[in-house]
Amino acid sequence: MSRAFVFPGQGAQAIGMGRALADAYPAARAVFDEVDAALGERLSALIWEGDIETLTLTANAQPALMATSIAALRALEAEGFGIADAAYVAGHSLGEYSALCAAGALSVTDTAKLLRLRGQAMQSAVPVGVGAMAAVLGLDLAAVQEVAAEAAQGEVCQAANDNDPAQVVISGHKAAVERAAEIAKARGAKRALLLPVSAPFHCALMQPAADAMAAALAETTITAPAVPVVANVVAEAVSDPEEIRKLLVEQVTGSVRWRESVQWMVGAGVTEFWEIGAGKALSGMIKRIAKETVQRNVGAPEDIAALKG
C-alpha cells in the first residue's frame, strides 16, 4: 500500500484545533510553542481560545493551520508513524508549506515566519472590495476557463483552484468574478457562489505578494525534502530545493492544481491519503477525484488511536 500525507489549506481553521493533540503529546505542544516563539506572540492562545473572525484573518490562519498540521504529524511520530510512511506529501495552497515542513525541507520557525508574511502580503496586495473569489460547482476546468476568459473584459478573472471534478474556484476583479458567476450559471453550473474571502488569491492580482515571497524565500534555507513534494503549480513531484523555491513564488499567482495533483499521485501508485491537521475538506475532494482510494484523517488523538487499531 502506497500512502500520501496531504495538508489542508485556508478554510479548515476552527477554534480549538490541535488542542487535544497538544494536551496528549508533548511533541505536539512543542510545535505550537515554537510557532509562538517564531512569531513573537501567543498564536496558540488565539487558536485555542480566541474568536473565529480573528483566527480567520489570512495572516493568522496560515501559520495556525500549519502549526496544527505539524503538531498532528509529531503526534503520529510519537506513536510510531512518520514521514517515512509516506511516498509523497502535498498540500492545498498554504498546505504546501506544511507539506514542505513535514518533509524537512523547511524548519518550523522559517515556515511560520514565511506564512505570516505570505498572509500579510496576500491581504495587502489588493485593497478590500476590489477582488473576489467564487466557487463554480458542476462545470469542469476547461468550461470554467472559458467562462473566466469571457467574463474578464479587460480585467483579471482566472481559474484559481481546480479542486475536484465538479468544483473550480475563480479569482480576480470583483466585477469580473461576478460576471463569471452569472455566465457559469447560464452555461449549466449547478451553483456559482461568491466566497467569504478577504482577497482574490491565486490570480495575477497577487503579483505584489509573489514579489514579497520571492524576496523572503531568497533568504530562507530550503533543503531537499525527505519525500517528494507534489507541487500545486505543476501537479507533479519535486525534490530540488531551487525548484521548490521557484514554485512557491509562482504558487502565489498560479492555480492550485489539486485535482491533477491527486491524479498524479494515484498514477504513481498511491492508494491511501492521510489528511494531516484540521478539517476534512481535502478528503472530500480526494473521494470525488479518486473514488478507489482510502482517506484517513489525523487531527485529534482519537484519529491516531484508530490508525493504531
C-alpha positions as CSV (number, residue, x, y, z in Angstrom):
1,M,0.0,0.0,0.0
2,S,1.4,3.4,-1.0
3,R,0.4,6.3,1.1
4,A,0.5,10.1,0.7
5,F,0.3,12.7,3.5
6,V,-1.8,15.7,2.5
7,F,-2.1,19.0,4.3
8,P,-5.2,21.4,4.4
9,G,-5.4,25.0,3.3
10,Q,-7.3,28.0,4.4
11,G,-10.9,27.4,5.3
12,A,-10.2,24.4,7.6
13,Q,-9.5,26.6,10.6
14,A,-11.5,26.2,13.8
15,I,-11.2,27.4,17.3
16,G,-9.7,24.6,19.5
17,M,-7.9,22.8,16.6
18,G,-4.9,20.9,17.8
19,R,-5.5,21.5,21.5
20,A,-6.2,17.8,22.3
21,L,-3.1,16.8,20.4
22,A,-1.0,19.4,22.4
23,D,-2.5,18.1,25.7
24,A,-1.9,14.5,24.8
25,Y,1.6,14.8,23.2
26,P,4.5,16.9,24.4
27,A,6.0,16.8,20.9
28,A,2.8,18.3,19.5
29,R,2.7,21.1,22.2
30,A,6.3,21.9,21.3
31,V,5.3,22.8,17.8
32,F,2.8,25.4,19.0
33,D,5.5,26.7,21.4
34,E,8.0,27.0,18.5
35,V,5.4,28.8,16.3
36,D,4.6,31.2,19.2
37,A,8.3,32.0,19.6
38,A,8.9,32.4,15.9
39,L,6.1,35.0,15.6
40,G,6.8,36.7,19.0
41,E,3.2,36.2,20.1
42,R,0.9,33.6,21.6
43,L,-0.8,32.4,18.4
44,S,-1.7,29.2,20.3
45,A,-4.0,31.2,22.6
46,L,-5.8,32.6,19.6
47,I,-6.1,29.1,18.1
48,W,-7.5,27.5,21.3
49,E,-9.4,30.3,23.0
50,G,-9.8,33.2,20.5
51,D,-12.6,34.2,18.2
52,I,-13.0,32.7,14.8
53,E,-13.0,36.1,13.0
54,T,-9.5,36.9,14.2
55,L,-8.3,33.4,13.5
56,T,-9.7,33.5,10.0
57,L,-7.6,36.6,9.1
58,T,-5.2,35.3,6.5
59,A,-2.1,36.3,8.4
60,N,-3.3,34.3,11.4
61,A,-5.0,31.3,9.6
62,Q,-2.0,30.4,7.5
63,P,0.6,29.8,10.3
64,A,-2.2,28.5,12.6
65,L,-3.2,25.7,10.2
66,M,0.5,24.8,9.6
67,A,1.1,24.6,13.3
68,T,-1.9,22.3,13.7
69,S,-0.8,20.1,10.9
70,I,2.8,19.7,12.1
71,A,1.6,19.1,15.7
72,A,-0.5,16.2,14.3
73,L,2.5,14.8,12.5
74,R,4.6,15.0,15.7
75,A,1.8,13.1,17.5
76,L,1.8,10.5,14.7
77,E,5.6,10.2,15.1
78,A,5.2,9.6,18.8
79,E,3.0,6.6,18.0
80,G,5.5,5.1,15.6
81,F,4.2,6.6,12.3
82,G,6.3,9.2,10.4
83,I,7.2,10.9,7.2
84,A,8.9,7.7,6.1
85,D,5.5,6.1,5.9
86,A,4.5,8.4,3.0
87,A,5.6,8.0,-0.6
88,Y,4.6,11.7,-1.3
89,V,3.4,14.8,0.5
90,A,1.2,17.5,-0.9
91,G,-0.8,20.5,0.5
92,H,-3.5,22.7,-0.8
93,S,-2.2,26.3,-1.2
94,L,-0.7,27.2,2.2
95,G,-0.8,23.4,2.9
96,E,2.1,23.1,0.5
97,Y,4.3,24.9,3.2
98,S,3.0,22.4,5.8
99,A,4.0,19.6,3.5
100,L,7.5,21.0,2.9
101,C,7.9,21.5,6.7
102,A,6.7,17.9,7.3
103,A,9.2,16.6,4.8
104,G,12.0,18.6,6.5
105,A,12.6,21.0,3.6
106,L,11.7,24.0,5.8
107,S,12.1,24.4,9.6
108,V,9.0,25.1,11.7
109,T,10.3,28.5,12.6
110,D,11.0,29.5,9.0
111,T,7.7,28.1,7.9
112,A,5.8,30.1,10.5
113,K,7.6,33.3,9.5
114,L,7.0,32.7,5.8
115,L,3.3,32.0,6.3
116,R,2.8,35.1,8.4
117,L,4.5,37.2,5.7
118,R,2.5,35.4,3.0
119,G,-0.8,36.1,4.7
120,Q,0.1,39.7,5.2
121,A,1.4,40.1,1.7
122,M,-1.7,38.4,0.1
123,Q,-4.0,40.5,2.2
124,S,-2.3,43.8,1.3
125,A,-1.8,43.1,-2.4
126,V,-5.3,44.1,-3.3
127,P,-7.5,46.7,-1.5
128,V,-10.5,45.2,0.3
129,G,-13.5,45.1,-2.0
130,V,-11.5,45.2,-5.3
131,G,-11.2,41.5,-5.7
132,A,-13.3,38.4,-5.2
133,M,-13.4,34.6,-5.5
134,A,-16.3,32.3,-6.4
135,A,-16.8,28.6,-6.4
136,V,-18.3,27.1,-9.5
137,L,-20.0,23.7,-8.9
138,G,-20.9,21.4,-11.7
139,L,-18.5,22.6,-14.5
140,D,-15.1,21.1,-15.3
141,L,-11.9,23.1,-15.5
142,A,-12.0,23.7,-19.3
143,A,-15.5,25.0,-19.1
144,V,-14.7,27.3,-16.2
145,Q,-11.6,28.6,-18.0
146,E,-13.8,29.5,-21.0
147,V,-16.2,31.3,-18.6
148,A,-13.4,33.2,-16.9
149,A,-11.9,34.3,-20.3
150,E,-15.3,35.6,-21.5
151,A,-16.0,37.4,-18.2
152,A,-12.7,39.1,-17.9
153,Q,-13.4,42.0,-20.3
154,G,-10.0,43.5,-19.7
155,E,-10.0,42.7,-16.0
156,V,-8.4,39.8,-14.2
157,C,-10.5,36.6,-14.0
158,Q,-8.9,33.2,-13.9
159,A,-9.3,29.7,-12.5
160,A,-7.6,29.7,-9.2
161,N,-8.3,26.3,-7.6
162,D,-9.1,23.2,-9.6
163,N,-10.3,21.3,-6.5
164,D,-12.1,18.3,-7.9
165,P,-14.1,17.2,-11.0
166,A,-17.1,19.3,-10.0
167,Q,-15.6,22.3,-8.2
168,V,-13.4,25.0,-9.7
169,V,-12.7,28.3,-7.9
170,I,-12.3,31.5,-9.9
171,S,-10.4,34.6,-8.7
172,G,-9.9,38.2,-9.9
173,H,-11.5,41.6,-10.0
174,K,-14.9,41.6,-8.2
175,A,-17.0,42.7,-11.2
176,A,-15.3,40.2,-13.5
177,V,-15.8,37.3,-10.9
178,E,-19.5,38.3,-10.5
179,R,-19.9,38.3,-14.4
180,A,-18.3,34.9,-14.5
181,A,-20.6,33.5,-11.8
182,E,-23.6,34.6,-13.9
183,I,-22.1,33.2,-17.2
184,A,-21.3,29.9,-15.4
185,K,-24.9,29.5,-14.2
186,A,-26.2,30.2,-17.8
187,R,-23.7,27.5,-19.0
188,G,-25.2,24.9,-16.7
189,A,-23.3,25.2,-13.4
190,K,-25.3,23.8,-10.5
191,R,-24.1,26.8,-8.4
192,A,-21.7,29.7,-8.6
193,L,-21.2,31.4,-5.2
194,L,-19.0,34.2,-4.1
195,L,-16.7,33.0,-1.3
196,P,-16.2,34.9,2.0
197,V,-12.6,35.5,1.5
198,S,-10.6,38.7,2.2
199,A,-8.6,38.8,-1.1
200,P,-8.5,37.3,-4.6
201,F,-6.0,34.5,-4.1
202,H,-4.1,32.6,-6.8
203,C,-4.5,35.1,-9.6
204,A,-2.5,37.8,-11.3
205,L,-3.7,40.5,-8.8
206,M,-1.4,38.7,-6.2
207,Q,1.8,39.7,-8.0
208,P,2.9,42.2,-5.2
209,A,2.6,39.2,-2.8
210,A,4.6,37.0,-5.1
211,D,7.3,39.6,-5.2
212,A,7.3,39.8,-1.4
213,M,7.6,36.0,-1.2
214,A,10.4,35.9,-3.7
215,A,12.4,38.2,-1.5
216,A,11.7,36.3,1.7
217,L,12.3,32.8,0.1
218,A,15.6,34.0,-1.4
219,E,16.8,34.5,2.3
220,T,15.3,31.1,3.5
221,T,17.2,27.8,3.7
222,I,15.4,25.1,1.8
223,T,16.8,21.6,1.9
224,A,15.9,18.5,-0.1
225,P,12.7,17.0,1.3
226,A,12.8,13.6,2.9
227,V,10.0,12.5,0.5
228,P,9.0,14.2,-2.8
229,V,6.5,17.1,-2.6
230,V,3.8,17.2,-5.2
231,A,3.7,20.9,-6.0
232,N,0.4,22.9,-6.7
233,V,1.5,24.7,-9.8
234,V,3.0,21.7,-11.7
235,A,0.9,18.9,-10.3
236,E,3.9,16.5,-10.0
237,A,6.6,15.6,-7.6
238,V,9.6,17.9,-7.0
239,S,12.6,17.5,-4.7
240,D,15.2,20.0,-5.9
241,P,15.4,22.9,-3.4
242,E,15.8,25.6,-6.0
243,E,12.8,24.3,-8.0
244,I,10.8,24.3,-4.8
245,R,11.8,27.9,-4.1
246,K,10.8,29.0,-7.6
247,L,7.4,27.1,-7.5
248,L,6.5,28.6,-4.1
249,V,6.8,32.1,-5.7
250,E,4.8,31.0,-8.8
251,Q,2.1,29.5,-6.5
252,V,1.0,32.9,-5.2
253,T,-0.3,34.0,-8.6
254,G,-0.7,30.5,-10.1
255,S,-3.5,28.0,-10.0
256,V,-3.8,25.3,-7.3
257,R,-4.0,22.2,-9.5
258,W,-5.3,19.9,-6.7
259,R,-7.4,17.6,-8.9
260,E,-4.4,16.9,-11.2
261,S,-2.0,16.5,-8.2
262,V,-4.2,13.8,-6.7
263,Q,-4.5,12.1,-10.1
264,W,-0.7,12.2,-10.4
265,M,-0.2,10.6,-7.0
266,V,-2.8,7.9,-7.9
267,G,-1.0,7.3,-11.2
268,A,2.3,6.9,-9.2
269,G,0.7,4.2,-7.1
270,V,-0.8,6.0,-4.1
271,T,-3.8,4.1,-2.7
272,E,-4.3,5.9,0.7
273,F,-4.4,9.5,1.6
274,W,-3.9,10.7,5.2
275,E,-5.1,14.3,5.7
276,I,-2.9,15.7,8.5
277,G,-4.3,18.6,10.5
278,A,-7.6,20.5,10.7
279,G,-10.8,19.6,9.0
280,K,-11.7,17.0,6.3
281,A,-12.1,19.2,3.2
282,L,-9.3,17.5,1.3
283,S,-10.6,14.0,2.0
284,G,-13.9,15.0,0.4
285,M,-12.2,16.3,-2.7
286,I,-10.0,13.3,-3.0
287,K,-13.0,11.0,-2.7
288,R,-14.6,12.8,-5.7
289,I,-11.3,12.7,-7.7
290,A,-10.2,9.1,-6.9
291,K,-13.1,7.0,-5.6
292,E,-11.0,3.9,-5.3
293,T,-8.6,5.4,-2.7
294,V,-8.9,5.3,1.1
295,Q,-8.9,8.6,3.0
296,R,-8.0,8.9,6.7
297,N,-8.0,12.0,8.9
298,V,-5.4,12.8,11.5
299,G,-6.5,15.8,13.6
300,A,-7.1,14.5,17.1
301,P,-5.8,11.8,19.4
302,E,-8.7,9.5,18.7
303,D,-7.8,9.6,14.9
304,I,-4.3,8.3,15.8
305,A,-5.8,5.7,18.1
306,A,-7.9,4.5,15.2
307,L,-4.9,4.2,13.0
308,K,-3.2,2.0,15.6
309,G,-6.4,0.0,15.9
